[in-house]
Amino acid sequence: MSDSKWQWENATAGAVAGFATVAAVHPLDVVRTRFQVDDGRVVNLPTYKNTAHAILNIARLEGLKGLYAGFFPAVLGSTVSWGLYFFFYSRAKQRYSKNRDEKLSPGLHLASAAEAGALVCFCTNPIWLVKTRLQLQNPLHQTRRYSGFYDALKTIMREEGWRALYKGIVPSLFLQVSHGAVQFTAYEELRKVIVDYKAKQRKEDCKSADTDLLNSVDYAVLGGSSKIAAIILTYPFQVIRSRLQQRPSMEGIPRYMDSWHVMKATARFEGFRGFYKGITPNLLKNVPASSITFIVYENVLKLLKLGRTSD
């Protein structure tokens, strides 16, 4: 099989995994975004006591539409991101590997994930910016509301110019590169440990039978564990990005000018805890979401391989 066909199988599996993940946990994403930008000085954002209180209040005041605000760009962004990520990641691993059977070192896994994350970031930042703004719209919003994804894009381009679509690109780059690198390095290394352990138990050659040794429970544990490590280490970048991507005031003045402004203001008014606002709904969303992603990804990849074998 050609390298290009293998890469497209990875991209397809990643895209399906991304869509399934977003559909399952989107309300928690809305809650997380609203917590992230709540610096205690925003007047047009409702205040919530905790995750459960936020979900109940959004459902009561805004209905299902509020809980699924920004759903289309979230689905689009996640599907495109995961598809491109697995595509770029598998391609980078192939390039760094001298042959198919050689296992990559942790450093090369890190480089592959970092490269993939940076490329995905440049491709998808405008989608995530629109998602953030749609999720922050609420009954207290003072400016004209975006009616949807395309209206948001047109309005942003008209009022702020195309450069506004790349607000938050600096923390996004740090987030994508570091988060993906930590997650996939942890995933690959934990996977090796489990495969070697199960291979020794069954006295099989783990190089030739690794896909047969792991099941959906293993993939769930691998995905969840690697995600926790990545979230804890990279979460402040998410807060900085969300605050930069807020819609400007009616006078066109942004709340924060750049990443350094966010860091100084957050540290001054909120302290260290300000950089971890919304981490509870983020963990509730992303740990099971990552498990779902890797379960779907690995199983779709298996189906594609079976189809290729039968051909």
N, C-alpha and C positions, 0 to 999 in steps of 0.2 A: 504493500500500500504506500502511496506517495505521502511525503511529509505534509503537503497542503491538505490532503483529505483528513489526515489525523488531526490537524489543527482545527478544521471545521467541525469535526466531531466534538472536540473539546469546547468549542465556542457554542455549539448547539446545546450541549449538556449544561453549560453555564447559564445560558439565556433562560432555559426552562426552569432551572433551579432558582434564578433570581426572581422570576415571575411568581412562582409558588411561595417564595419567602415573603414578598411584599404583601400579597393578598391575605396572608395569615396574621400579620402583626402590625398593620398600618396605624391603627388608633394609638398604639403606644409610641409610634414615631411622632405623631402630632403632639402628644403630651410632652415628649422629650424636647421637641423644638421650642415649645412655649416656655418650658422651664429654663432652657438654656439662655434665652434672651431676657428673662426676667431679672434685671439687675436691681430691682427695688425702687427704681426711679422712672419706670415707664408708666405713663398714665393711661395708655389705650390698650393695656393688656390685662385680662382678668388674673386674679391671684388665686393660687390653689394650695391647699395644705399638703397634699401628697398625691401620689399617682391615682389611687382609687377615687379621691375627691375630684381630681381633674377630669377623669373619664366620665364620672356621673354628671358633673356640671356642664361639660361640653355636650353630652347627650341630651341633657334637659334644656339647655338654652339654644343649642345650635342643631340638635338632632343628629341623625346618621351622617348627614352631609358634613357636619363639623368634624366628626370623628374620622371621616375619610377625605378631609380637605387635602388637596394636593396629591390625590391618589394616582391620577393619570401620569404626571411627571415622575412620581415615585416608581410606578410600574415601568415606565419607559426608561428612566434612569437606571434602575436596578437591573432590568433585563439587558440593556445595552452594556452597563458596567460589568456585570458578571460574564456576559458573553465575550466582551473584549478582554476582560481580565484573564480568563482561562485561556483565551486564544494567545494573547501576548506572553502569558506565563509559560504555557507549554512550548511556545516557539523559542523563548529565551532558554528554557531548560535544554531543548534539543541543541541549541547553538553552543551552550556551555559543555554539553556532554560529548565526549569523543565517539561514543557508540551507544546504542540503545540499552545495553546491559550494564553500563557503568553507573553506579550510584553517585549522585552529586553530593558534594560536601555541604555542610550547613551554610558556609559562606557563599557558595554558588546558588543555593536555594534563596538566600537573602537577596543576592544581586538580581536574580530572576524576578522575584516578587516586587522588588523596588522599581525595576524597569517597567514592569507591567502597570504598577500603580501610577507612575508618573504619566504614562501615555494615556491611561484611562481618564485621569484627572483633567487633562487638556480637552479631551473629547466631550466630557459630560458636565463640566462646571455650570454652563448656562441652564441645564436641566435642573440641577440641584438648587440653584439660586431661585428659580421659579417655584419649585416645590416648597422651599422655606417660606417664601412670601405668601403663598396660598395657605399654608398651614397657620400662619400668624394672623390671617384675617379673622375677625371676630365682630360681634355686635357693637363693640366699643370703637371700632376702627373709624378714623376721622376722614381719611381720604377716600376717593372713589374706589370701590372694590374691583378687583380683577374678576371678570366673569368666568375665566377659565385659563387653561394653559396658553392657548394662542393669543388671547387678549392680553395676558400678562407679558408675553414676549413683545408684542407690538407696542404696548404702552411703555415698557422699559426702554425699548429702542427709541421711541419718539421723545420721551421725557428726559432720559439719562444718557442715551447713546449706547453704541455696541460695547463700549468698554465696561459698562455697568454689568454686563452679563458675566464678566470675569471677576466680580467682587468676591473676595475671599479665596482667590486662587492660591495665594501664598500659604495660608494654613491648610488649604485643601491639598496642596502638594506634599507638605510635611505629613499630613494625615494619611493620604493615600499611600505614600511610599513607606512610612514607618508602620502604619497599621497593617497593611498587606504583608510587609516583610516579616513582622513579628508573628502574625497569624499563620501564614503559610510555612514559615520555618518551624514553628511549634507543631503545626499539623503534620508536616513531613517527618519530623524527628519522632513524634509520638507514634506515628503510623509505623515507622521502622521498628520501634520497640515492640509494638503489639504484634506485627507480622512475624518478627523473629521469635517472639515468645510462643505464638501459636504454631509456627513451623517446627520449633523444637518439640512441642507437645505431640505433634502429629508425625514428626520425623520426616518432614517434607522439605524440598528445596524451595526456600522462600522467594528466590528470584523468579521461579517459573510459576508459582502458585499463589502470589500475594493477593490477587483479586479474588481468589476463591476462599482465602482464609478469613477475610473480613466480611461482617454482615452489617445490617442497617444499624444495630445497636452500637457497634464499634464506630461506625461513621458518625453517629450522633454524639458519642463521647468525645471523639477526636475534634469534631467541629465546635462543640460547646467549650471544651477546655482551651483550645487555641484562641477562641474568640474572647474569653475572659481575660487572658493575658494581654491581648492586643488592646482591648477596651481600656483597661486600667492604665496602661502606659501611654496611650495616645489621646485620651478623652479631652484634655484641655484644648487641643486643636479643633475639635468639633464645636466647642463653646465659642472660641474666637471666630470661627467661620460663620456660625449662625448669627452672631452679633454684627458682623460686617455685612451680611447679606440682607439685613432688615431694610424695609422700604424707607426712603428719606421722608422727612416731614413735608407738610403741604407747601412749605417754602422751598423745598428741594434740598434741605440741609441734612446730610447723613448723620446718624447718631454717633458713629465712630468713623474716624478718618482712615485709619489703617490698623494693621495687626498690633503695632506697638502701642497705639492709643488704647486699644481694647485691653491689652495686658496691664498697662499702667492704671487705667480706670478700674478694672476688675480687682486688681491687687489692693488698690487704695480703699475702695468702698465696700468690698466683699471679702477680701482676704483669700487665702488658699482655697476655701470651700467654694468660692465663686467659680473656680475653674472646673468644678465637678458638679455643677447644678444640672439636674436631670439625669444623673447617672443611674438612678434606680429604674425608671422606665426604660432607659437605654439598655441596661442589663436584661430586664424582663423581656425586652424586644429582641435583642441581638443574640443572646445565648441560645434560646430555642430556634431563632431564625437561622443561625449558623448551622445548627444541627440539621434543620430542614434542608438548607441549601446543599450541604454535603451529601445527605442521604439521596436527594433527588439527583444531584450531579453524578454521583458514582453509579447509581442505578440506571440513569439514562445512558451514561457512557457504556455500561454493560450491554444494554439493549442494542445500542448502535454497533458495538463490536459483534454481538450475535448476528445482527442483520448482515454485517460485512462478511462474517464467516460463512453464513448460509449462501451468500452470493458466490 
